Amino acid sequence: MWKGTYITILLMASLLLQACSNKETIKEENSADITIHSKEVKGQPSANTSSEANTLPTKTKQETPSKISLTKSEFNKMFKQDTKEKQYPNGKFQLKNGSIVYADYLMYGNNDVFEDATVIFYKDELAKIQFTSKTTPEEAIEKLGLPVTDNSIIEQNKWGVCEIVINQDFHDGNIAVFPNEWDQYRN
C-alpha cells in the first residue's frame, strides 16, 4: 500500500513540475513597468464627467536607462533655466510630516521637449520634473534620459502637463510648503 501511495505522489509531483516547466515565462532585463495616470485639473472643463474614466492607469513597457540618476549639471547642459522666473537654489521644502528638506527648485524655458518645466534636484540628482509637454510622456522620458524605475510616478493630464517623480518624497502629496510659498510667510 505505501508503495502505491509513494508512486502516486511521485507521479503527481512529476506532472506538476512538467506543467510548470511548460508554462511560458517572459522576463525582460532592464525594463520597468511605467504607469501613466491621467488626472483632472481643478477649474478646467472636463470632456468626460466620469472621474473614474479620467484616472484609469494605462501600463506601457519602457526600457529603463542604464543610468541610476540624472544630475543637475547634466540637465543644465541639455536645457536652459528660465531667467524670467525666480529660481530657488537650495530651496526650503516643508514635507507633510513636518520635516524640512532643502533642494534646488528651478524653472526651465521652452525647448524641443517641453514648453516650460519646474524641476526639483535633491542632493544634485533629479527628484521630480513637472512640464508642459510637446510630446508623449514616453518620448519625453526618452529625450530627457530620465532614470525611470518601478518606483517612479508618471502622471499626465489632458492639457499636456506631465509630472515625473523619481524621488517620492517630492510628490506633491508629500509637500506641505514649496520654496516659493515661503515668500508669502515673510511678508
C-alpha positions in Angstrom: 0.0 0.0 0.0 2.7 2.5 0.9 4.5 1.7 -2.4 1.4 2.7 -4.4 1.0 5.9 -2.4 4.6 6.7 -2.9 4.4 6.1 -6.7 1.2 8.2 -6.9 2.9 11.2 -5.1 6.0 10.9 -7.4 3.8 10.8 -10.5 1.7 13.8 -9.3 4.9 15.8 -8.5 6.3 14.9 -11.9 3.2 16.1 -13.7 3.1 19.3 -11.6 6.8 20.0 -12.4 6.2 19.3 -16.1 3.2 21.6 -16.2 5.2 24.4 -14.5 8.0 24.0 -17.0 5.7 24.1 -20.0 4.3 27.5 -18.8 5.9 30.2 -20.9 7.6 32.9 -18.8 8.8 36.1 -20.1 11.4 38.1 -18.2 12.7 41.4 -19.7 16.0 42.6 -18.4 16.5 46.3 -17.8 12.8 47.2 -18.2 10.3 48.7 -15.8 6.5 48.9 -15.8 5.6 52.6 -16.2 2.1 53.5 -15.1 0.8 56.7 -16.6 -2.0 58.3 -14.6 -4.3 60.8 -16.1 -5.6 63.4 -13.7 -8.1 66.2 -13.9 -7.1 69.7 -13.0 -9.4 71.7 -10.8 -11.1 74.6 -12.5 -10.6 73.1 -16.0 -13.6 71.9 -18.1 -13.8 68.1 -18.4 -14.9 66.4 -21.6 -15.8 63.3 -19.6 -17.9 63.7 -16.5 -16.8 60.4 -15.1 -13.9 61.0 -12.7 -13.1 57.3 -12.8 -12.6 57.5 -16.6 -10.1 60.3 -16.1 -8.0 58.4 -13.6 -7.7 54.9 -15.0 -4.0 54.0 -15.4 -2.5 52.6 -18.6 0.6 50.5 -18.5 3.3 50.6 -21.0 6.7 48.9 -21.1 9.7 51.3 -21.2 13.4 50.4 -21.4 15.0 51.5 -18.1 18.0 53.7 -18.8 21.2 52.1 -17.5 21.9 55.4 -15.6 20.9 55.5 -12.0 20.3 59.2 -11.9 20.3 62.5 -13.9 22.4 65.2 -12.3 21.7 68.9 -12.2 24.8 69.7 -14.3 23.8 67.1 -16.9 20.3 68.6 -17.1 21.6 72.1 -17.3 23.8 71.1 -20.3 20.6 70.0 -22.1 18.2 72.8 -21.0 18.3 76.4 -20.1 16.8 77.9 -17.0 14.1 80.5 -17.5 15.7 83.8 -16.5 12.2 85.4 -16.2 11.2 83.1 -13.4 12.5 83.2 -9.8 14.9 80.3 -9.1 15.2 78.7 -5.7 18.6 77.0 -5.4 18.7 75.2 -2.1 15.0 76.0 -1.7 13.3 75.2 1.6 10.6 72.5 1.4 8.3 71.5 4.3 7.1 68.0 4.0 3.6 67.0 5.3 5.3 65.0 8.1 6.7 68.4 9.3 10.3 67.8 8.3 12.3 70.5 6.4 14.3 69.5 3.4 16.5 71.7 1.2 16.6 71.1 -2.6 17.0 73.1 -5.8 13.6 74.2 -7.1 14.3 75.5 -10.6 12.3 76.7 -13.7 13.3 75.9 -17.3 12.2 77.5 -20.5 11.0 76.4 -23.9 12.8 73.8 -25.9 12.1 70.8 -28.2 10.8 68.6 -25.3 8.7 71.0 -23.2 7.3 74.5 -23.2 8.3 75.1 -19.6 9.3 72.9 -16.6 9.7 73.1 -12.9 12.4 70.7 -11.7 13.5 69.6 -8.2 17.1 68.4 -7.7 17.8 66.8 -4.4 21.4 66.1 -3.5 22.3 67.1 -7.1 20.0 64.4 -8.6 16.7 64.9 -10.4 13.9 64.2 -7.9 10.9 65.5 -9.9 10.1 67.3 -13.1 6.7 68.8 -14.0 6.4 70.2 -17.5 4.1 71.2 -20.3 4.9 68.5 -22.8 5.4 68.9 -26.5 5.5 65.1 -26.9 4.1 61.9 -25.2 5.4 61.1 -21.7 7.3 58.1 -23.2 9.0 60.3 -25.8 9.8 62.9 -23.1 11.3 60.3 -20.8 13.5 59.0 -23.7 14.6 62.5 -24.8 15.3 63.6 -21.2 17.1 60.4 -20.4 15.2 60.0 -17.2 16.1 57.2 -14.8 12.6 55.8 -14.5 12.2 52.8 -12.2 9.4 50.7 -10.8 9.0 53.3 -8.0 8.7 56.3 -10.4 5.4 58.0 -10.7 4.3 59.4 -14.0 1.1 61.5 -14.3 -0.3 63.4 -17.2 -3.4 65.4 -17.5 -5.4 66.2 -20.7 -3.8 69.6 -21.2 -0.3 68.2 -21.7 1.1 68.8 -18.2 3.2 65.8 -17.3 4.8 65.1 -13.9 7.5 62.5 -13.4 8.5 61.8 -9.8 11.8 59.9 -9.3 12.1 60.6 -5.5 8.6 60.1 -3.9 9.5 62.5 -1.1 8.9 65.2 -3.6 5.5 64.1 -4.9 3.0 67.0 -4.5 1.0 64.8 -2.0 4.1 64.8 0.4 4.9 68.5 0.3 3.2 71.0 2.6 5.1 74.1 1.6 7.1 74.7 -1.6 10.1 77.2 -1.6 8.1 79.8 -3.5 5.4 79.7 -0.8 7.7 80.7 2.0 7.9 84.2 0.4 4.3 84.9 1.4 5.1 84.0 5.0 7.9 86.5 5.2 5.7 89.5 4.4 
